[in-house]
Amino acid sequence: MRIATWNVNSLIARMPRVEEWIDYARPDVLCMQETKLADAAFPAMTFSTLGYESASHGDGRWNGVAIVSRVGVEDVTAGFANGADEQGARVVAATCGGVRFHSIYAPNGRAVGTEHYDAKLAWLRELRLHLEQTTDPAAPVAVCGDFNVAPEDRDVWDPAACHGSTHVTEPERRALHELEEWGLVDAFRLLYDEDKLFTWWDYRAGNFHKHLGMRIDLVMLSQVLADKVSYALVDRNARKGKAPSDHAPVIVDVMN
């Protein structure tokens, strides 16, 4: 099974690129974030033409998450198990090919010490609680998306420049570690130990070409899937060219 996650940063703006990418990358399941589309406007028919069923959770504003799958879409749920969705269309789950997938878009946090930062930490805690209430770490589980957290210093272009800002603080990283303690594995790191392997580069100041980025888009797998990981890639080519997203897709292959 080929699993992919991609913050597309507006599906309306990026749909031709997504179609092109699907055509050559051929993911079995693609989790998308920042679709910025209401469910009624989601291009389900377009994806169906490509051979994919879809599940979308969006309100047409800033967030929005989706899962498209060519191995089936069943038992779709939107938001957290307790019905909480105060921070807006950031979680959708579905069972695809026997795996319980979650496409997630964590809040940015804006600035350390603000109410937005506190809300981000609360959201990450709620994600773990949601997993505890709805899934079993012994089962095939995938949590994929833009976590807006760089797990370690090797996942940012310059730790000294980033420290004190969001995405790299100890509480954010601890929240991510608690997901690992629950039973998830950062699949990309099973195959790559190197530093400066990024998934996001700011549009400003030519940061992509300067390779000033962060690794904040993750494929987190339960151990039963992590044991079968055979391949992983950050597709930097999808970040190039005309009108790209500021994120690159992440691909992980899991052997059947």
N, C-alpha and C positions, 0 to 999 in steps of 0.2 A: 504494500500500500504506500503510495506517495502522498505525504501530508505536506501542506504548504500553508503559510500564514503571510498576510500582506496588508499593511495599512495603506490603503489606496488613496487616502486623502481626497475624497470626493469621487464617488463612482461615476457620476455624470461626466465629470471632467476627464476621467481616466478609463472609461469603458472601452474605447478602441484599443488602448494598450493592454487592458486586462484580457480582452479577447485574443489579441496577438500572443500574449504570454501563455495563456491556457493552451493555445494551439501547439506551441513548441514544448512547453514544460510538462503538459499532460498530468496535472495532479489528479489523484483520485478524490481528495477532499481539499478544498481551499477555504480557509477561514479569512475573512476580510474585516477590516476595521475602518472607522471614519468613512462609512459609506455616505453619510449625510443625506440619506433618503428616507422618506416615510415608507412604510411597508407597501402602501398602495402604489407607490412609484417605483418600487424595486423591479429591475428588468428580468423577472423570472422567466418570461418567454424567450428572451435572448439566451439565457443560460440553458434553457431547455433545448433550444436548437443546437447548442454545443454538446448536449448529452448530459446535462447536470440538473438534478433537482436542487431546490434551494429552500433555505429558511432565513428570514430576515427579521431583525428587530431594530426599528428606527422610527424617529418622529419627525424627520425632515429638517432637523436643525444641525447641531454640530457633531454629533456622535454617530451612532449607528453601527451595528455589527451584523455579519451574515456568515452563513455556511453554504457552500455549494458542493455537491457531491455527485459522483457518477457511480457510487456503490450504495445508493439509497439514502433516504432521509426519513427518520421515524422519531416519534416521541419528542417533538419540538417543544422547548420551554423558553420563555423570555424573562429576563430579570432574575433575581435571586429567589430561592425557595420560599422565603418568608414574604414574598411579594414586593420587597423593597426595590425601588428603582429611582430613588430621588435624584441621583446624579445623571440619569438620563440615558437609556438605550445603550448599555455597555456590556451586556452579557446575553448571548443566545446559545442554547445547547441543543444537540440533536444526536441521535444514534445513527451512525453511518458505517455500514459494513461490520457491524458488531462492536464498534468502538464508540464510547460516549465522548463526543467532541464538545468543546466549549470555545467559542470565539469571544475573546474579551478585549476590552479597550479600557485600561486603567486611567483614572484621572491624571492630569499632568502635575498638579500640585502647585504650580505657578511659582511660589516663593516660600522658602522655609519659614516657619513661624506664623504663617497666615492661616485663616480658616480653610483655605483651599488645600493647603498641605495637610492639615488635620483631617479633612474630608477624604483625602487620598489614602491616608493610613487606615482610616475607618473602612474604606471601600476594600482595601486589600485584606483586612481582617474578615470582612463579610464574605469575600470570595472563598477563603478557607472554610468558614462556617458552612457556606453553601455546598462545598464539596463534601464536607463531613456529613451533611444532612441528606445528600442526594446520590452519592456515589460510594464506591468501595475501592480503596487503593489497590486491592488485589485483582480488580477487574481491569479490562482495557479502557484506559481513560486518557484523553488528550486535552490539555488546556493550552490554547494557542492564541497569540496575539501580541498587541503592543502593551507591555507591562509598564512602560515609562519608568523603568528601573534598570540601571546598568548593574548587573550582579556583582562585579568585582572591578578593581581599578584597571585591570587589563582590558576592560570593556569600554574604556573611554580614551579619547585622544591624548589627554593631559590631566592626570588626576589632580595635580596641584591647581590647575586652572578651574577645575570643576568642583573641588571640595568646598562645602558651604552652600552649594546650590542643590536644588531638587535633583532627583534621579540617582544620586550617589550617596545619600545620607545613610547613616547606620540604621535608623528606624525603618526606612524603606527596604534596605537590603535584608534586615531581619524579617520583615514581613514576607519577603520572597523566600527566605530560608525556611520559614515556617510552612510554606507550601511544599518544600522539599521534604521536610520532616514528616508531613502528612503522607508522602509517598510519591511525589513527582520528581522527575529527573530532567535536567536541562539537556535535551538530546543532542544539540549541536556540540556541546562540550565533551561528549563521549568520543568524538572523533578529532576535535581540534583543540589544542592547548595554547595556540599562539595568541599573543595580544594583538590589539588593533584590528580585529575582525568585526567590522561595524555593520549595522543594519539601517542606521538613520544618519543623515547629514543635513544640517540646516541649509535652506536655500541661499542664505545670505553669504556674501563675501567669498563665493566660490569654494565653500567648505568641502563639497564633494571632491573636487579636483585636488584640493589640498589634503584630502583624507583626514579631515577633522570631524569625527563622528562619534557615535555611541552604538553599542549593541544592546538594544532595548526590546527587540522583537524576538520572542522566544517560542519554541515548541517544547512544552513540558509534558512528559509522558509518564504514565505509571510504569512500574518496574517490568511488568509482563511485556510491555511494548518496548521499553528501553533496551531490554535484553536482545531484541531483534533488529536494532538499528543497524543499517548497512551502509548508509550514505547520507551526507548532509551538504548543503550548499547555501551560501548567501548569494543570490543572483544579482550581482552589481550591474550587469548589463541592463536590467530592467529599470535602473536608476538613471541611466544615460538617455540622451536624445531629447526630443521635443516634449515639453510639458510633462515631465515625470512626477510621480509622487516623491516626497522627500524620504521615503522608506524604500528599501529593497525587499523583495520576497525572500522568505527562508523556506527551504525545502528539506524534508527529512524522509528518507525511505525506510520502511519497516518491512522486513521479510515476512511472508505469510507462514 
